[in-house]
Amino acid sequence: MLTVGWRVLLLSACLASAEVPKKCSAPPEYPHTSPVKRYSPRKSFAAGEKVYYRCAEDFTPTRGLRAVQCSNGAWTKLTLKCEKKSCGNAGDLPNGQFEYEGNSYLGEKVYAVCYAGYTLKGPNYLVCKKSGWTGQFPTCEEGETTCSSPAVANALRPPGEAFRVGDSLNLTCLDGFQPDGAQQVTCGPEGRWRPPPPRCLPLPTPERDARCRVPAAARNSNLADRYMSKKSFASGERVQYACDVGYVQAGGSRYRKCVDGRWSPLHLRCERRLCGSAGEILNGEFIYTGVQFGDTATAVCNEGYVLVGRATRTCMSQGWDGREPVCEAVDCGEPPRVADAELSGSSEQPYAYQSVVRYRCRVGTLMGPNEVWCTQDGTWSPPPTCQDVTCPPPGEAGAYWNGPPRASYRPRDSLTIECKRRYARTGPSVVTCGSDGRWSPDLPWCAPTARSVRWGN
């Protein structure tokens, strides 16, 4: 009976020892997080004990619980999610726009791009730092866009200090250096060289190096700027490419990898951005050179309408720049006033395109057209004038005419001219003063007859 009792006691002791909760080893590591410092020296934790995590530097918590708990020798899963801190929107750039390098994370840049016809003043980028977007805020001022001479260390300096949009340069490295990037660069509409100028690096030594040099630019794309400060990359390291300004990813991957001193092929495909329609214009239309990045749409109004606003829109990386212009009906305003004349004809206001008014002189003679009309450019055609026109008295010797002598005659006055005795008339007997101050038909002339000549001798 005593032996049985010992067996019962021994079994109870074994069961009790089996139910002791297990301890946990050091808590696991999670991306972008770390346990708070007070837990770092410890290597074991009791069952039910909690460990709190915090986000790594440059990251911020977005959701989930910060703690894990030791449960039967294993840690519960951490639900805390940490995302890289972001600077958000850099703001508005009058007469231009910002192009973001990525998601506005710390260390990334946002580039200023001015619209066509505006020049960038100040640095062309801001940097995302803990305090927000840092750097001198750029401005876009009206004027011709130019690119300054590219400053490339260990390279021949190109002639000139400023270059126009569309100008291209071939950059050459000094002896003992080789280009790392595209040697031919073109001045872009935002005042930056595209692709970015290369670097001139020392020629490699003959020894085998498993590291990769900075990869060159690809078709319509370039290496992301954050890699430009590096001179080489370790085997297994990846880099990211970004499409050029005005281009969007149409397929493939942005990444390539350094493998034993060689870069894997880049399959990124970047195509020009499509802007689509520039809008609809009532009483007008857009004339397009195309609808892709860099193309233009020019507004043209129908006959009788005039354009209000900027005529040309350019397809930019964020769509068509500017706003849609409008076509307003032509209004010539009041017809020009003519001294001593009165108007007749259209009296509707405003005076639209092709409206016609007529003039009639109260005093004098109308010189020029008696009608003027409203033209396409919103002005009236040249008006007439009223002038006091007279005809001189006939001065033909041997002639006389009806009525008392006068110093002058007005238009539409008529005279009957006869020749004196012993003179013969050649020409009409009746003449009328014309609106041009001349007699019509031409004045006759009186010639002495043969008898009068003989008597005169």
Secondary structure, 3 states (H helix, E strand, C coil): CHHHHHHHHHHHHHHHHHCCCCCEECCCCCCCEEECHHHCCCCEECCCCEEEEEECCCEEEEECCCEEEEECCEECCCCCEEEECECCCCCCCCCEEEEECCCCECCCEEEEEECCCEEEECCCEEEEECCEEECCCCEEEECCCEEECCCCCCECCCCCCEEECCCEEECCECCCEEEECCCEEEECCCCCEECCCCEEEECCCCCCCCCEECCCCECCEEECHHHCCCCEECCCCEEEEEECCCEEEEECCCEEEEECCEECCCCCEEEECECCCCCCCCCEEEEECCCECCCEEEEEECCCEEEECCCEEEEECCEECCCCCEEEECCCCCCCCCCCEEEEECCCCCCCCCCEEEEEECCCEEECCCEEEECCCCCECCCCEEECCCECCCCCCCEEECCCCCCCECCCCEEEEEECCCEEEECCCEEEECCCCCEECCCCEEEECHHHHHHHC
